[in-house]
């Protein structure tokens, strides 16, 4: 925001005056028609709604000083919208002129010429629909991708327009050959593109199908960002408005002279019929042939609409778009939106929501894979003296297990110290030397999508095997071996804490099926310590200590924090916390975000240290698992600037790593507690935690640990292979692919067959 120049509020007078002019012109046209005894077309005002609404939106953004565009662009875009408005205002006159012309021609035409007139009318309809489709697609794409004419490949562009034509034609017949419903699609396209535009600026991502399953979550955190529009948004609005204006021209026109012509003086219908042609000699023969009874036009239109509607459903569900070449790069969906267009890519992503069965999968083979790998664990790690000692201790003491998933927590030192000597936060880096295990954590989300990491940790399932959708909104976990279910069977109580809206990511419902017996949400945090206008980490830790004080029985507690939530351009962190780094890349705004984030990380580190000190003083065994859910979205800029000579998979993997630590306030049997460094994935973290403290493991978790010795991590976007190199999960030539397929089959058996 610091480098963005906004237009002055005084420019809001321009859209206001133009909107008022259009309304006055429309009113004048109605008055003139009424004065001459003609019926006024009040529908013109309805067609002006999207145009006046667009002007109102622009005026509001100008008043709020949230419009970043040149004065010339504002003038041109407002005039372009005004020209669309003029087309709407004079549509009634154009309609009458067209009807007169067609009927006059038909009266003097032969049968052949009347056929040509019918064809011309049909062509006019087709051209208008194609024009509306093209403009609607531009309104969808232009705000997020102003280089659309350079980046979107032609086959995808034409396919997207053709699909939009099908949707519009369906609406055309539903509306009985009128364009009245078409603006709904145009406005939807514009709104979708605007959503992608804002997400690209806030989180370096675009709208995906899973976002519609978490609209309440998105709305609840939307106030953490500064919204402003640019010239790309203005032109997208122009395209949308012109699509609506062209739709106003779609109405039935007479194709022959048999349609009555309105008398301009009396406003009554006068039928001007041509001389009836002589009946052909073979008419009697034709009369004896079978023919369908004529349908009323309304029924005919409805029948065509029904066929087209079924076609829309079939064409978006039956063909597998991925097999047709419409692929999705999930680690950066924007890349495929940019090259394939938004519409086709989004449909392909919707098809990907279904959990895919691995090639050649059978339940029998998957069960055998789990059994054999679990046996390998039992005869190796499980048979060790260290594991047996930990098991005996766990069964005797039943330690409380606390999992803290910290919002946007990541060790940015992996970006070459941010070229500023950054080595990580002090306490978690050097102050937890007695930890059981710690290291970098591979996750499946970047810049947002908190619930995906949460899901991977609680269920042990990689999002790559489950799909892109928000699992909390899609599945019932009642029959899944989630951590709460595992601990509940051991006599624990399971509590989830999230100091915000309980419906975010559908947590309120998902937590119940995951096995949590209670859920403490935002309503329970009143008059507590705040940080950056969010409930602080310390406040949630105090709530955990309260739970421990009130119940001495073993507990499993999940704490999903908020204090580091994105929105790092608001200057909410005091200068005393900001490190003041000035990397050799990035403008002032990016550097400001970095220091705001790292300042917040410092406070998080202090709160963690305070919490650990409190746990040390408790006279009961406690295990703490602390990990980050994803990186902040601005790290992509540094990654692209500083790391160029590496494989694409390795490059992307850097953005999908956070940090974790497993710590205990007691001496865990069989463990030296010297902070063993291990890389793992969020989907394997729970298995490692249960293993190291001696807790019971399911056969799947045992198999997961065994495979993890060769396959350290699988995320939605990258895989760390047995050779220490990074690969994309769909790379069939990767040395990790066979191991990954084995894990996928076991995961499908363990999860997909039980939900």
Secondary structure by P-SEA (a helix, b strand, c coil): cccccccccccaaaaaaaaaaaaaaaaaaaaaaaaacccccccccccaaaaaaaaaaaaaaaaaccccccaaaaaaaaaaaaaaaaaaaaaaaaaaaaaaaaaaaaaaccaaaaaaaaaaaaaaaaaaaaaaaaaaaaaacccccccccccccaaaaaaaaaaaaaaaaaaaaaacccccaaaaaaaaaaaaaaaaaaaaacccccccaaaaacaaaaaaacccbbbbbcaaaaaaaaaaaaaaaaaaaccccccccccccccccccbbbbbcccccccccaaaaaaaccccccccaaaaaaaaaaaaaaaaaaaaccccccccccccccccaaaaaaacccaaaaaaaaaaccccccccccaaaaaaaaaaaaaaaaacccccaaaaaaaaaaaacbbbbbbbbccccccccccccccccccccccccccccccccccbbbbcccccaaaaaaaaaaccccccccccccccccccccccccaaaaaaaabbbbbbbbcccccccaaaaaaaaaccccccccccccccccccccccaaaaaaaaaaaaaaccccbbbbbbcccccccccccccccccccccccccccaaaaaaaaaaaaaaaaaaaaaaaaaaaaaaccbbbbbbbbbccccccaaaaaaaccccccaaaaaaaaacbbbbbbbcccccccccccbbbbbcccaaaaaaaaaacccccaaaaaaaaaacccccccccccccccccccccccccccaaaaaaaaaaaaaaaccccc
